Amino acid sequence: MALSGTTHPNQEVNEIKIGVVTSRSGALGYYGDMEINGMILGLMYELNISDFEILVPNMKWKLTYQDKTIYIIAEDDVDP
């Protein structure tokens, strides 16, 4: 019996989630946005991806590479 979210050694993963915790508000919020933009553009360049989808503005993006879906999820490093 396999637990949800686990994979077997021969099972291929089709969904990748990348979490980014950075400054998203306050004086350093601009730099956090640039960090996320740089990471998305770097992935697109390295994997030769031409487009991405914004799922939640400034919080969640989706890229597709071959048969894999890559989610980028951003969070602020400040407690609300």
C-alpha positions as CSV (number, residue, x, y, z in Angstrom):
1,M,0.0,0.0,0.0
2,A,1.5,3.3,-1.1
3,L,0.9,6.6,0.7
4,S,-0.4,9.6,-1.3
5,G,2.4,11.7,-2.7
6,T,5.0,8.9,-2.6
7,T,6.5,7.3,-5.7
8,H,8.0,4.0,-6.5
9,P,11.5,3.8,-7.9
10,N,10.2,3.1,-11.4
11,Q,7.3,5.6,-11.3
12,E,7.9,8.8,-13.2
13,V,7.0,12.1,-11.5
14,N,4.9,14.4,-13.8
15,E,4.4,17.3,-11.4
16,I,7.1,19.4,-9.8
17,K,6.5,22.0,-7.2
18,I,9.1,24.7,-6.4
19,G,8.5,26.9,-3.3
20,V,10.1,30.3,-3.1
21,V,10.2,32.2,0.3
22,T,11.4,35.7,-0.2
23,S,10.5,39.3,0.6
24,R,7.3,40.1,-1.2
25,S,6.3,43.2,0.8
26,G,7.9,46.2,2.5
27,A,11.1,47.9,1.4
28,L,12.6,44.7,0.0
29,G,9.5,43.5,-1.9
30,Y,10.9,44.8,-5.2
31,Y,14.0,42.6,-4.8
32,G,11.9,39.5,-4.0
33,D,9.8,40.1,-7.2
34,M,13.1,40.3,-9.2
35,E,14.4,37.1,-7.6
36,I,11.2,35.2,-8.6
37,N,11.3,36.7,-12.2
38,G,14.9,35.7,-12.5
39,M,14.2,32.1,-11.4
40,I,11.3,31.7,-13.8
41,L,13.3,33.2,-16.7
42,G,16.3,31.1,-15.9
43,L,14.2,27.9,-15.9
44,M,12.6,28.9,-19.2
45,Y,16.0,29.6,-20.8
46,E,17.6,26.4,-19.5
47,L,14.7,24.1,-20.4
48,N,13.9,26.0,-23.6
49,I,10.3,26.8,-22.5
50,S,8.7,29.6,-24.5
51,D,5.7,30.4,-22.3
52,F,4.2,30.1,-18.8
53,E,0.8,30.5,-17.2
54,I,0.0,32.8,-14.3
55,L,-2.4,30.8,-12.0
56,V,-2.5,33.4,-9.1
57,P,-1.1,36.8,-9.9
58,N,2.2,37.3,-8.0
59,M,1.8,34.0,-6.1
60,K,1.7,30.9,-8.4
61,W,2.9,30.1,-11.9
62,K,2.8,27.0,-14.1
63,L,5.4,26.0,-16.7
64,T,5.2,22.9,-18.9
65,Y,8.3,21.0,-19.9
66,Q,7.8,18.0,-22.1
67,D,5.2,15.9,-20.2
68,K,6.0,17.5,-16.9
69,T,4.2,20.4,-15.1
70,I,6.3,22.7,-13.0
71,Y,4.5,24.9,-10.4
72,I,6.3,27.8,-8.8
73,I,4.7,29.0,-5.6
74,A,5.8,32.2,-3.9
75,E,5.3,33.2,-0.2
76,D,6.3,36.3,1.7
77,D,9.0,35.8,4.4
78,V,7.1,38.1,6.8
79,D,4.4,36.9,9.2
80,P,1.1,38.6,8.5
